[in-house]
């Protein structure tokens, strides 16, 4: 389906959400069903109410998600920005600030 206002292609797919809030791990993973591959610049919106998982618990549930595909230009731009941000990390210094 194409969004008439943005000109972007959107796909609605079911997904599995796994959330863990324990001493060992704090994470949230979304697995899209139907073999959908996410590429640079794509957006994923998981539908439904906010999910809260109390400390010490894990939760797995099913929801619907909308994947909005990025255009070729957006993919290129996202990839370029990601590389520039990565090289920004090379500029970080872990020295004490004293001259060696």
ABEGO torsion letter per residue (X at the ends): XBBAAAGBBBBBBBBBBBBBBBAABBBBBBBBBGGBBBBBGBBBBBBEBBBBBBBGBBBBBBBBBBBBBBBAAAAAAAAAAAAAAAAAAAABBABAGBBX
